[in-house]
């Protein structure tokens, strides 16, 4: 519940991608309480770039779906803000991939995509082992490729 969230003034503030300062208040932790929201930075300029807007939507959706409520993730927050700022440049897609990897690490699913788990090669890495979270070379995958 955002205090005044349905008002015209707040409609532009409570949009995906807008960086806000949020204060939650309730008498007891178990109560719903209410939020006071103050805008810090709007990213409305991304509306003109379809790819950046798709990136913004993907970032917001993944954070919403993956992170539990009332749990702090300061390193991921800093990484997310840096990525949201990078969306205004054309070179952000590699940053997005690194951000996804950081999100997985934060959730306890660290990946090692630097070299093949089987051969140690850094070339032609095409698969990820679901068991180890390590990269696998296309040739080394062999008959297991369908399972990777």
C-alpha positions, 0 to 999 in steps of 0.5 A: 500500500503506497500512500496516495499511490492512486493519485495522478501525482504518484502515477508517474512515480510508481512505474517500473524503472523509477528509482525511489526512496521508500519508507515502510511504516507499520505499528507491528512487523506482522501488519501490512503497513504503508509506504511513503515513496519519494522519486529519486530518478526517472527513466522515462527516457527509455520509452523511446528505445524499444531494446532498452525498454525491453531490458528495463522490463526484464530487469524489473520482472526478474527482480520482482520474481526472484527476490524475497520480500524484506531481504536486503541485497546491497551488492545486487542493488548497486549492480542493478542501479549501474545496469539501469543507468547503462540502459541509456547507452548502446553497449548495455547487453553484455552488462545485462548478462553479467547482471543476470549472473550476479543475480544468480550468485546472490540467490546461491546459484553461482556459475563458472562460465570461464572455462570448460568443466571437462577439458579446461578450454576457454573456446566454444563454450556452448552449454552449462552443466545443471549439476555443477553450474560450470560451462561445457565446450561444444565438442566435450558435451558429446551425447550429453548436449541434450541434457546440458 
